[in-house]
Amino acid sequence: MPLEVHQFAALQDNYAFLVRDQASRRVACIDTPDAAAILHELKRLGRELSMILNTHWHSDHTGGNAEVQAATRCVAVGPAEVAARIPLDLQVRPGERVVLGETQFDVLDVGGHTFGHVAYYDAIDDLVFVGDALFTMGCGRLCEGPARQMWGSLQRLAALPDQTAVYAAHEYSAVNARFAISVDGAPATLRRANEIFAARARGEPTVPTTIALEKATNPFPRAPDLAPSTSRLTAEHDAFAALRAAKDIFQGGEDENGRA
């Protein structure tokens, strides 16, 4: 039976996800950006929470752990970088699996935004929860890891099946689209940017996306083809670093919440 995903807004621009294994009816939340919002949705839907799956340590992904656990007595699962800062019941590493009823999540290494960032991939249902590693037409800032690490993470995600649904943790699509068309004028990129602008004008989310869409129109997985050409770009990850640096100083506008 398929995994059911319930997505809702949290904080300024986060998304929260409650996922239910329909065979066992067990429920997990992906990160805890807003404990009050998560507990409200659980009550509204009449569901009991079994598990928290943290992707990385940033407070807008772990800040609600304590309150959610106190209210639900659920198990908290995440990588070592989270356990170093807040209590976890189970630490996981890339290559391991987390089981929710009959659903199995493969733990993927998507470090770069933070050193130990992980994603949770459900191969049977063709979906992946990527935290801040990959966004609609964008990717996370290099807060901790080097460009080489992040580039490798993007390539691992790009290797997933094209139909894989990508659940990113933020709604950054408008500013990401503006940057994308500033470095890539291809018709497909322009068309997708306009679709995103229209969706956001209607108040519609742009998450989930798909691996196929991101490989086709997100500039970062295609960095070697789009980064400024200089003699110093001797490796693919150097091209990615140049493109990510260009995005960091991009003046093409902010997203709906004033963030880039």
C-alpha positions, 0 to 999 in steps of 0.5 A, a space after each residue: 500500500 502506498 505511503 500517504 504524504 500530508 504537507 502543510 506550511 510551517 514557520 515563514 517558509 518551511 513545509 512540514 510533512 506527516 507521512 502515514 504507512 497505510 498498511 500499518 497506519 503508523 505516522 512519522 513527521 519529517 523534521 519538526 519546524 513548528 511543534 504547534 502546527 504539527 500537533 494541530 495537524 495530528 489532532 485535526 487528522 486524528 492520527 498518532 505520531 510514531 516517529 520523527 525523522 530529522 534530516 539535519 541539525 538546523 533549528 528550523 528542522 529540529 526545534 520542535 523535537 522536544 515538544 512533539 516528543 513530550 506530547 506524543 512519546 514518539 521515537 526521534 531518529 536522525 543523523 549524528 549531527 542532530 544527536 550531538 545537539 539534541 537527544 535522539 532515540 536512534 542515530 542513522 547513517 547513510 546506507 542504513 534503512 528506517 522502517 515505518 510499518 511496511 515502508 522502508 526509507 533508505 538513508 542517503 548522504 546529502 551532506 553539504 548544506 550541513 556536513 551530516 545532512 541526510 535524506 530519506 528515500 522510499 524507493 517503492 513509492 518513488 519519493 524522497 524527503 531532502 530537507 535543505 539539500 535540493 529545492 525547486 530550481 535551487 539547492 541549499 547554501 554551503 553552510 558547512 560542507 565544501 562544494 565538492 561534498 554538495 556536488 556529490 550529494 546533488 549527483 546522488 540525488 540526480 541518479 534517483 529515478 526520474 519520476 521520484 517525487 522530491 519533497 523539499 523543506 522550503 518554498 524558495 521557488 520564486 527567487 530560485 526561478 529568477 536566478 535560474 533564468 538569469 544564468 540559463 535562457 533555455 526555453 524549458 527553464 523559462 517555461 518552468 519559471 513562468 509556471 512557478 511564478 503563476 503558481 506562487 501568485 495563486 498561493 500554490 506550493 511548488 513542492 513536491 517537484 521531481 528528479 526529472 524536472 530538477 535535472 532539466 531546469 534546476 541550474 545546480 545539477 547542471 552547473 558545469 554547463 552554466 557556470 561562468 567560464 574561467 580558467 580556474 574551473 578545473 573540475 565539475 565541483 569548481 563549476 558548482 562552487 562558482 554557480 552557488 557563489 553567484 546565487 549567494 550574491 544574486 540581486 534579482 529579488 527575494 522570495 515571498 518572505 524576503 529570503 533568498 
